[in-house]
């Protein structure tokens, strides 16, 4: 635990905290965005593969 008695230092510390939080938010947002794009792409590929498998099964029947 960090105790800060002076108001100036507490304000400075708070500003640092918010900057770090904003940076982390930005990093997390970009990370989730890339992950979601990857997930969507992989899902579309799976759907295409499933569709092709279904057509093959229908042809076999």
C-alpha positions in Angstrom: 0.0 0.0 0.0 1.3 3.5 -0.9 0.3 6.4 1.3 0.6 9.9 -0.1 0.2 12.8 2.3 0.7 15.7 0.0 -2.1 16.7 -2.3 0.2 17.7 -5.2 1.9 14.3 -5.2 -1.4 12.5 -4.9 -2.7 14.4 -8.0 0.5 13.5 -9.9 0.2 9.8 -8.8 -3.4 9.8 -9.9 -2.6 11.2 -13.3 0.1 8.5 -13.8 -2.5 5.8 -12.8 -5.1 7.1 -15.3 -2.5 7.3 -18.1 -1.5 3.7 -17.4 -5.1 2.6 -17.3 -5.9 4.4 -20.6 -2.8 2.7 -22.2 -4.0 -0.7 -20.9 -7.5 -0.1 -22.2 -6.2 0.8 -25.6 -3.9 -2.3 -25.7 -6.8 -4.5 -24.5 -9.2 -3.1 -27.1 -6.7 -3.6 -30.0 -6.0 -7.1 -28.7 -9.6 -8.1 -28.4 -10.3 -6.5 -31.8 -7.6 -8.6 -33.5 -8.7 -11.7 -31.6 -12.4 -11.2 -32.7 -11.3 -10.7 -36.3 -9.3 -13.9 -36.1 -12.2 -15.8 -34.5 -14.7 -14.6 -37.2 -12.3 -15.6 -40.0 -11.8 -19.1 -38.5 -15.6 -19.5 -38.0 -16.2 -18.6 -41.7 -13.6 -21.2 -42.7 -15.2 -23.8 -40.5 -18.6 -23.0 -42.1 -17.2 -23.4 -45.6 -15.6 -26.7 -44.6 -18.8 -28.0 -43.1 -20.8 -26.9 -46.2 -18.3 -28.8 -48.4 -18.6 -31.9 -46.2 -22.4 -31.7 -46.4 -22.3 -31.5 -50.2 -20.0 -34.5 -50.3 -22.3 -36.5 -48.0 -25.3 -35.6 -50.1 -23.5 -36.8 -53.3 -22.6 -40.1 -51.6 -26.2 -40.7 -50.6 
